[in-house]
Amino acid sequence: MANTKSAAKRARTSEKRRMYNRSIKSRVKTMITKFEQAVASGERESASARFVQAASALDKAVSKGVLHKNLAASRKSRMARKLAALQ
């Protein structure tokens, strides 16, 4: 446990940020999963719509500092390849 007031405050702040980051990461993972399910079922229109949503979620996570930009770029690239293979 924290020994000083500043360390206790830092622990509280870190916990808040951790929960916030976790919620954003969870949202991104859900979007990617929904996209992959649409690709697996062979629905082109649905998959392309889900791709836009997932790419947007990744970009928002990068802008908020939750994910690294190269990680988001590689995930978007992977999704784009799957979408292109479907069409």
The 8 nearest C-alpha neighbors of each residue, nearest first, counted from 0:
[[1, 2, 7, 6, 10, 3, 4, 11],
 [2, 0, 7, 6, 3, 10, 4, 5],
 [1, 3, 0, 6, 4, 7, 5, 8],
 [4, 2, 6, 5, 1, 7, 8, 0],
 [3, 5, 7, 6, 8, 2, 1, 9],
 [4, 6, 8, 7, 3, 9, 1, 2],
 [7, 5, 9, 3, 1, 8, 4, 10],
 [8, 6, 10, 1, 4, 9, 5, 3],
 [9, 7, 5, 11, 10, 6, 12, 4],
 [8, 10, 6, 12, 7, 11, 13, 5],
 [11, 9, 7, 13, 8, 12, 6, 14],
 [12, 10, 8, 14, 9, 13, 7, 15],
 [13, 11, 9, 15, 14, 10, 8, 16],
 [12, 14, 10, 16, 15, 11, 9, 17],
 [13, 15, 17, 11, 12, 16, 10, 18],
 [16, 14, 12, 18, 17, 13, 19, 11],
 [17, 15, 19, 13, 18, 14, 20, 12],
 [18, 16, 14, 20, 15, 19, 21, 13],
 [17, 19, 21, 15, 16, 20, 22, 14],
 [18, 20, 16, 22, 21, 17, 15, 23],
 [21, 19, 17, 23, 22, 18, 65, 16],
 [20, 22, 18, 24, 19, 23, 17, 25],
 [23, 21, 25, 19, 20, 24, 26, 18],
 [22, 24, 26, 20, 25, 21, 27, 19],
 [25, 23, 21, 27, 26, 22, 20, 28],
 [24, 26, 22, 28, 23, 27, 21, 29],
 [25, 27, 23, 29, 24, 28, 22, 30],
 [28, 26, 24, 30, 29, 25, 56, 57],
 [27, 29, 25, 31, 30, 26, 32, 24],
 [30, 28, 32, 26, 27, 31, 25, 33],
 [31, 29, 53, 33, 27, 32, 28, 34],
 [30, 32, 34, 28, 33, 29, 53, 35],
 [33, 31, 35, 29, 34, 30, 28, 36],
 [32, 34, 36, 30, 35, 31, 29, 37],
 [35, 33, 49, 31, 37, 32, 36, 46],
 [34, 36, 38, 32, 37, 33, 39, 31],
 [35, 37, 39, 33, 38, 34, 32, 40],
 [36, 38, 46, 34, 40, 35, 39, 42],
 [37, 39, 35, 41, 36, 40, 46, 42],
 [40, 38, 36, 41, 37, 35, 42, 34],
 [39, 41, 37, 38, 42, 36, 35, 43],
 [40, 42, 38, 39, 43, 37, 85, 46],
 [41, 43, 45, 37, 40, 44, 46, 38],
 [44, 42, 46, 45, 41, 47, 86, 85],
 [45, 43, 47, 46, 42, 48, 49, 37],
 [44, 46, 48, 42, 43, 47, 49, 37],
 [47, 45, 37, 49, 43, 48, 44, 38],
 [46, 48, 50, 44, 49, 45, 43, 51],
 [49, 47, 45, 51, 50, 46, 44, 52],
 [48, 50, 34, 46, 52, 47, 51, 53],
 [51, 49, 47, 53, 48, 52, 34, 54],
 [50, 52, 54, 48, 49, 53, 55, 47],
 [53, 51, 49, 55, 50, 54, 56, 48],
 [52, 54, 30, 56, 50, 55, 51, 31],
 [55, 53, 57, 51, 56, 52, 50, 75],
 [54, 56, 58, 52, 53, 57, 51, 59],
 [55, 57, 53, 59, 54, 58, 27, 60],
 [58, 56, 54, 60, 55, 59, 71, 27],
 [57, 59, 61, 55, 60, 56, 54, 62],
 [60, 58, 62, 56, 61, 57, 55, 63],
 [59, 61, 57, 63, 65, 58, 62, 66],
 [62, 60, 66, 58, 64, 59, 63, 68],
 [61, 63, 59, 64, 60, 58, 65, 66],
 [64, 62, 60, 61, 65, 59, 66, 58],
 [65, 63, 61, 62, 66, 60, 67, 59],
 [64, 66, 60, 63, 61, 20, 67, 24],
 [67, 65, 61, 60, 64, 68, 70, 71],
 [68, 66, 70, 69, 61, 71, 65, 64],
 [67, 69, 71, 70, 61, 72, 66, 58],
 [70, 68, 72, 71, 67, 73, 66, 74],
 [71, 69, 73, 67, 72, 68, 74, 66],
 [70, 72, 74, 68, 69, 73, 57, 75],
 [71, 73, 69, 75, 70, 74, 76, 68],
 [72, 74, 76, 70, 75, 71, 77, 69],
 [73, 75, 77, 71, 76, 72, 78, 70],
 [76, 74, 78, 72, 77, 73, 79, 54],
 [75, 77, 73, 79, 74, 78, 72, 80],
 [78, 76, 74, 80, 75, 79, 73, 81],
 [77, 79, 75, 81, 80, 76, 82, 74],
 [80, 78, 76, 82, 81, 77, 75, 83],
 [81, 79, 83, 77, 78, 82, 84, 76],
 [80, 82, 78, 84, 79, 83, 85, 77],
 [81, 83, 79, 85, 80, 84, 78, 86],
 [84, 82, 80, 86, 85, 81, 79, 78],
 [85, 83, 81, 82, 86, 80, 79, 38],
 [86, 84, 82, 83, 81, 38, 43, 41],
 [85, 83, 84, 82, 43, 81, 41, 42]]
